[in-house]
């Protein structure tokens, strides 16, 4: 649980400087599974949620993508 909180806090505290590896770790902590890569994107899936695509060649990740993923994580925490 501390690992999950640590990754989530790291992303929340600095959402403008998040790497694809940070988001991959965060999504896997909350039950998403890496499915495949499509071009230069990672695709993560979790039952009951739509697939999430992360551009792994983009560093840092665009803020709107980070915010969207944080909203998904918040909805999982509320469940």
C-alpha positions in Angstrom: 0.0 0.0 0.0 2.8 2.4 0.7 4.3 1.8 -2.7 0.9 2.7 -4.3 0.6 5.8 -2.3 4.2 6.8 -3.0 3.8 6.5 -6.8 0.4 8.3 -6.7 1.8 11.2 -4.6 4.8 11.5 -6.8 2.6 12.0 -9.9 0.1 14.3 -8.1 2.9 16.5 -6.7 4.5 17.1 -10.1 2.0 16.3 -12.9 3.9 18.4 -15.4 7.0 16.2 -15.2 5.7 12.6 -15.4 7.4 9.9 -17.5 5.8 7.0 -19.2 7.5 4.7 -16.7 5.9 6.6 -13.8 2.4 6.2 -15.3 3.1 2.5 -16.1 4.0 1.9 -12.5 1.0 3.8 -11.2 -1.5 1.9 -13.5 0.0 -1.5 -12.7 -0.3 -0.6 -8.9 -4.0 -0.1 -9.4 -4.7 -3.3 -11.3 -4.2 -2.3 -15.0 -2.4 -4.8 -17.1 0.0 -4.0 -19.9 -1.6 -5.5 -23.0 0.6 -4.4 -26.0 2.3 -1.6 -27.7 0.8 0.0 -30.7 3.3 2.2 -32.6 4.9 4.3 -29.9 2.1 3.8 -27.3 1.6 1.4 -24.4 -1.9 0.1 -23.9 -3.2 -0.8 -20.4 -6.5 -2.6 -19.7 -8.5 -3.4 -16.6 -11.9 -5.1 -16.6 -14.7 -2.5 -16.2 -12.5 0.4 -17.4 -11.8 1.6 -20.9 -8.2 1.0 -22.2 -5.6 3.6 -21.4 -3.0 4.5 -23.9 0.3 6.2 -23.0 2.8 7.6 -25.5 6.1 6.1 -24.2 8.3 8.2 -26.5 6.9 11.5 -25.1 8.8 12.8 -22.0 7.3 14.3 -20.1 3.8 13.1 -20.7 1.3 15.7 -21.7 -0.6 17.2 -18.7 -4.0 16.3 -20.0 -3.1 12.6 -20.2 -1.8 12.7 -16.6 -4.9 14.4 -15.4 -7.1 11.9 -17.1 -5.2 9.0 -15.6 -5.5 10.6 -12.1 -9.2 10.8 -12.5 -9.4 7.1 -13.4 -7.3 6.3 -10.3 -9.5 8.4 -8.1 -12.6 6.6 -9.4 -10.9 3.2 -8.5 -10.0 4.5 -5.0 -13.6 5.5 -4.5 -15.0 2.1 -5.4 
